[in-house]
Amino acid sequence: MKNHLIFSFLAIVFLFSNFSCKEERSSVSESNTANQNGSHPNLILTQNSVSKIKSQLGNVPVFDATLAAVKQDVDLAIKAGIDVPIPKDMAGGYTHTQHTLNYKNMQKAGVLFQLLEDEKYAIYVRDMLLEYAKLYPTLNRHPQERSYARGKFFWQCLNDSNWLTYTSQAYDCIYDWLPKEQSDYLNKSFFRPYADFLSIETPKYFNRIHNHSTWGNVSVGMIGLVMDDDELVNRALYGLKNIDIDNNALDNDGGYIYDKDGKAGFLSNLDSPFSPDGFYTEGPYYQRYAMYPFMIFAEALQNKKPELKIFEYKDGVLLKAVDALLNLTDANGEFFPLNDGQKGMSYFTSSLVSVVDIAYHYGNQKPELLSVAKAQNAVQLNAAGLDVAIGLRDGKEKPFIKKSMELTDGAKGDEGAVGILRYNDDNNTVGLVMKYTGQGLSHGHYDKLSFSLYEDGEEVIQDYGLSRFVNVEQKNGGGYLKENKTFAKHTIAHNTVTQNETSHFNYDFAVGSNNHSEKYLFDASNPNVQIMSAKETNAYPGTNFHRTMLLIKDAEHKKPYVLDLFKVSSEKKTNMTFRIIILGK
């Protein structure tokens, strides 16, 4: 005989925000492509875009201000001198931090050389690259052994791929300025071996579906584009072939390294983690991190290999993903901390400046994106950033108003979803978020049908997010704490039901990965009565969950309220725990 348990929760909350996300899509116009087979630069900057930018300097305030700030940073770096230390430290340590500063400064210096025609910036990049080329052959894998895929300059290949993605842009900017013997030397002795190291020599890192591998694919593809090495570019796009990887191998977060269908490469990382709506299965925090390599490589491919029509791939999923990501934020622009999500991360981070600019330039130049760029108050120093700066100068922006929406999960959009209900007026904003997705790869949490509630950008009922120190060397290099596995990922840390003190799927990654919640109902057509509903039938054998949440605004209350109905049906008598963590007012 089944026991039926019904949990109800009524919360009076505050007012919320409405948004209009247009569904229309447009293909990339031919005018956005340039220099397909011309001289360098031809990736993020092109000869045509450099000429256009130079003609506008002094007339585009946001672009001019960004350029001045970048120049100040790089001038200080040049004055400090070149420092390429022998790798030793974890994240947060001196050598890690210095190598990170080096690749960022090189990327900026390359752009300054092209736009300001001052050779001191090219000299800085050249001298730095020659130091790295001298150091590279002397290195084994990084001495810190924590990562499943140790790098050369950094403790993990992921950071090495960050380095190569940014440095490829700098190299492209000075490629034609370098004497041929120097570019030949760098190509043969440094960049090609480095690309092989990140791919052929580390297949368990390169050949997977994960944000790590996206960076790996992009770094190899970017340097391949600079060197006109089609073998590297194809390796980046399609992955390695005929390699031997243990099907049961796990990464440091407990996720599978080998994709069950053998998928790998940049295009597969577009196919599988993204749903048709642009939701990234690892959650918005990791979508934020992955969108920079996705978009920067797409921009380079559009300039260098427009025949791929990369921004039209999978029905324009990259541009949809930018809209989805911006909508997965609270009123302050901070991303909802689903799965291993760090709180406080927002679209004001520098990498998202590039993402918004690229989406505006290569999409249909949606004026709503300009309002996000205006809030960011910076632009990418290329054609995309120039277009945004001109649009802002000419007052073309319209408000980016976040609306209620359901974003499906899974490559085909059939593995559950995230539901967001919003309400607003002139005084307050309210956002109600319910998670009924798939597992979310290795960064997923065991929290089916969990929810969180926001008022004016503050968490009223919180999602736990991750447990880690961020880039603090003394705290295990900023790694996840053991509490991330012993508490943060577990069901009890979230606002949902736990049965018999056991997490969903018995905290088994393989079981969780093979199951997902099911959408039941989503209707936000009436702003005064909005509803989302979903079912979970696999979290516990013989137990079914059905949660329905409503955001209601009536004339009797100044603020909307939440009605939460949670029905649990079990084949046998069980103990249920329902936890709500409340913060704020």
Protein Blocks (a to p, Z undefined) as FASTA:
>chain_A
ZZdddddddddddddddddddfbdcdddfklgghklmccdfklbcfklmmmmmmmgopam
klmmmmmmmmmmmmmmmmnopaddddfbdehiaklmmmmmmmmmmmmmmmmmmmnopakl
mmmmmmmmmmmmmmmmmpccdfblkbmbdcfklmbfklmmmmmmmmmmmmmmmmmmpcfk
lmmmmmmmmmmmmmmmmmmmmmmlmmccdfklmmmmmmmmmmmmmnopaklmmmmmnope
hiacdfkbccfkopafbdfklpacjklmmmmmpcfkopafkbjklmmmmmmmmmmmmmmm
mmmmmmnommlgghhlmmmmmmmmmmmccfkopacfehjadehiafkbfklmmmmmmmmm
mmnopaklmmmmmmnopacddfklmmmmmmmmnopaccdddddddddedjkopngjaddd
ddddfkbccddddddddekpjmbccdehiacddeehiafbdcebjaddehifknonopac
fklmmmmmpmklpccddehhiaehhlpaklmmmgccddfbdcfkbmklccdddddfklpg
hiacdddddddddfkbmbdcdddddddddfbdcddddddddehZZ
